Amino acid sequence: MCEATVYLKGKSGQKKLMENVAIIKPEADNMVLVDLFGERREVRAKISEVKLVEHEVILEEL
């Protein structure tokens, strides 16, 4: 499987935001995340790091 776990990094540290993310779509200052079940979440952030082998994406709060 190619889904990812998305983490959000902010001033207070890093936390798990969403699992089984299949789509990450940048829109202006937001990232739209959609998981395998169609759950959608928007977060005001930018991509900080993508770890393909570990299936992890780290977003940084704006």
Backbone torsions as a table, in degrees:
resi	resn	phi	psi	omega
1	MET	NA	154.4	-176.1
2	CYS	-118.6	20.1	178.6
3	GLU	-74.4	163.1	-179.2
4	ALA	-128.7	158.2	169.3
5	THR	-100.0	131.8	-177.4
6	VAL	-108.0	131.2	178.6
7	TYR	-114.1	148.3	177.4
8	LEU	-114.3	122.2	-179.9
9	LYS	-101.9	126.7	179.4
10	GLY	-138.8	-167.0	-178.3
11	LYS	-63.6	-29.9	-177.6
12	SER	-94.6	11.2	178.8
13	GLY	117.1	-157.9	-176.8
14	GLN	-121.6	136.7	179.1
15	LYS	-136.4	153.0	177.4
16	LYS	-71.4	128.1	-176.9
17	LEU	-100.4	-43.6	-174.5
18	MET	-162.8	143.2	177.5
19	GLU	-109.4	164.8	176.9
20	ASN	55.6	38.3	-179.0
21	VAL	-77.2	126.0	-178.9
22	ALA	-104.8	-26.1	-177.9
23	ILE	-133.2	132.9	170.4
24	ILE	-126.4	117.0	-176.1
25	LYS	-122.5	116.8	177.2
26	PRO	-76.0	134.1	176.1
27	GLU	-137.7	106.5	-177.6
28	ALA	52.7	-116.1	179.7
29	ASP	-95.0	6.5	-177.7
30	ASN	-111.2	155.4	168.4
31	MET	-115.9	129.0	176.7
32	VAL	-99.9	123.6	-179.5
33	LEU	-111.6	134.7	177.8
34	VAL	-131.6	128.1	-179.5
35	ASP	-94.3	-179.1	-177.0
36	LEU	-60.4	-25.1	-176.2
37	PHE	-95.8	4.3	177.7
38	GLY	88.9	0.4	176.8
39	GLU	-66.1	133.7	-175.2
40	ARG	-118.4	140.4	179.5
41	ARG	-143.1	138.1	176.4
42	GLU	-113.2	140.0	179.7
43	VAL	-140.5	139.0	178.1
44	ARG	-82.5	97.7	-173.7
45	ALA	-162.8	172.0	173.3
46	LYS	-129.3	158.9	179.7
47	ILE	-73.9	127.9	179.1
48	SER	-100.6	-41.8	-175.7
49	GLU	-159.0	144.3	175.3
50	VAL	-125.1	121.8	179.0
51	LYS	-110.2	95.3	-173.4
52	LEU	-65.8	-42.4	-177.5
53	VAL	-64.8	-38.4	-179.1
54	GLU	-89.2	-2.4	-178.8
55	HIS	57.3	46.5	-179.5
56	GLU	-126.1	140.9	173.8
57	VAL	-126.0	130.0	179.3
58	ILE	-111.7	121.6	177.0
59	LEU	-102.2	150.7	178.0
60	GLU	-115.4	127.2	179.3
61	GLU	-58.9	143.2	174.8
62	LEU	-99.5	NA	NA
